[in-house]
Amino acid sequence: MRILSIFVLGFLLQVSAAFAQEKDTCMEFNIGYTITMSQNRIVGTANLMIQDMMFTVSSNDVYVCSDGESVWTLDMLAKEAYIEPAREDLYGFETLEVLHAELEKMKTSGAGRFELSDGNIVEVKVHSFSESQKKSVTSFRPQIEFGPEWVVTDLR
């Protein structure tokens, strides 16, 4: 189940980062999400901070952040870190135009429904939103040190 949560977070981050590219500010969201994959439904909430192609997101014991070059996925409970280069794909959207059309709907209605090319459906509801001045790139990197109790997989 934790792997599915990480998939959902990755998807939400890509959607939010694409939306944030049009802004000259740092945006913060509190959202609810539901993802439907075949017979399974996952429901959760997340806090996101997005600026350009940099982001942080936290949901339960999973924390994901990116400085635009690397992505760190941290399982705080299991003390596991997975580090990889940032992705530039569309996380299952057919085209960038489809993604932007859905983002425009979300911007005006406070909610969005995204059907991915693999048939999975993600529904997002924005609970709160705020904008502030841009933050330092260090705000989008892990704020902890990985001690010997951490299992770290670094694919950069």
N, C-alpha and C positions, 0 to 999 in steps of 0.2 A: 504494500500500500504506500510505503514511503516513496518508492520510485514513481508512482503515479502522481503523488503530491509534487515531486520535483518537476515532472513533466508539466503539470498545471502552472507552477510558478514560472518556469521557463517561457511558456506560452504567454502568460500575462505580462511578463517583462518585455518580451519582444513587441507586443501590441502597444504597451505603454511607451516604450522607447520610440517607436515609430510616430506616435502621437506627439511626443515631446520634442521631436526634431524641429517642429514648426515654432517652438517657443524660444524666447531668450531669457528664460527663468528656470528655476528649479521647481518642480511640481511634486506635491505629496498627495497620495490617495489612500483612503481606507476603502477597501472593496470587499464584496462577497462574490464568490464564484461557484458555479456548478459545472462539472464536466461530465458528459455522458459518453461512455466508451462501451459499445456493444450493450451488454446487460448491466453494466456497472455505472453507478453515479457517485461522484465525489463532490462533497460540499465543504466549503471552507471560507475563511476570511484571510485577508492579507493587508499589510501596510507596504506601500511602495513609495520610493523617492526616485524621481527620474529627472535627468538633465542631459540634454543631447543624447548620446548613445551610452550614457553611464546610468547605473541604477543600483538600488538596494531594494530588497523585498524580504519581509519576514512573515512567516506563517507557522504557528505552533513552534516546533523545535527545529525548523528548517530556515536557514538564512542564506540568501543568494545575493551577491553583489558583483558589479562589473565596473571597471574604470574605462571601458571601451576597448581595451586590448585583451584583457583576461577576464574570465568569469570564475568566481569562487562559489561553490555550493557546499555549505557547511551543515552537517547534521550535529547540532549542539548536544543532543542527548547521547548519541553513539560516539561522539568525538571523532567524526570522519570528515575529511575535506577532500573535495574533488576540484581540481583546477584545470581549466582548459582555455584555449584561445576563444575570444568572442566570436559568435556566429553572426553571419549576415543574411541567413536565409529567412524565409517568411513563415516558419513554423507551421507549414501545412496549408497556407493560403494559396489559392490558384494564381493570383496576380496581386501586385501591389495596389492596383485600383480597387479590387474587392476589399482588401484590408482597409484602405483609406475610406471607402464608402461606409463600412461598418463603424469605423472610428468617428466619423462625422455624426452618425446616428447616436453613438454613445455620448458624444460631447453635448448634444442638445437634449437628450432624454435622460441621461444619467444611468443608462443601462445599454447593454449590447448583447447580441447573440451572434456567435461566430461558428459557421459550419466549415470544418476543415476538409481538405481534399481526401483525407483517409476516412471520412464519415463521422468522425468525432465531433461533438457539439460542445462549445464552451459558452456559458452565459455569465455575464459580468454585471454587477450592480454597484454603482459608485455610492458609498455611504457618506464620504466627505472628501473635499478637495481643497487644496490651498496652493498658492504660488508665493515664492520668495526670490530674493536675489540669488544668483548662481553661487554654488558652493565650491570649495577646493576639491580637486581630484582625489585627495586623500579621504574624503568623506565617502567615497565609493569603493574603498578597499576594506578588507577585514580589519577590525580594530582590536584583534586579539593576536597573541603569539601562539603558534602551534608547538606545544610542549611534547614531551615523550609519550604522553597518553593519547595523542592524536595519531590517527592513521591518515596519511596525506598521499594522495595520488596526483601528481603534477604532470600533465600532458602538454605543457607549453613547450 
